[in-house]
Amino acid sequence: MFKDGGPSAELKEWVDETVKIVPASAAAILFNQSAVDYRGVLSTFDVPALLTFGADEKLLKVALGEHVHAQMPNSEFVVFQNS
């Protein structure tokens, strides 16, 4: 999450909040993020969207953000170089 490890108190608070989710909700979120293909609807979004990615991200690569940005007509794409 943090390029240089991040502040330990902030990281602990973030992790504590993240693990509060009930298992059924976590399963639904995981399913929606991995098994459902949303590519066909990206071009239909008519509201502004800010897409942010970290340059050193290991899970979601910058190329994914670039692709999504190209598909969403009203989006702004920002890459954080130090994350």
URGI-V724021 format. One record per backbone hydrogen bond with DSSP energy under -0.5 kcal/mol. CO is the residue of the C=O (numbers start at 0). NH is the residue of the N-H. Records with the same first field share a line. If there is no record, write none. Layout:
CO: NH, NH
This chain:
1: 4
6: 10
7: 11
8: 12
9: 13
10: 14
11: 15
12: 16
13: 17
14: 18
16: 19
17: 20
21: 24, 25
22: 26
23: 27
24: 28
25: 29
26: 30
27: 31
28: 32
29: 33
30: 33, 34, 35
35: 37
37: 40, 41
38: 41
40: 43
41: 44
48: 50, 75
49: 51
50: 77
52: 79
53: 56
58: 60
60: 63, 64
61: 65
62: 66
63: 67
64: 68
65: 69
66: 70
67: 71
70: 72
71: 74
73: 48
75: 50
77: 52, 79
78: 80
79: 54, 82
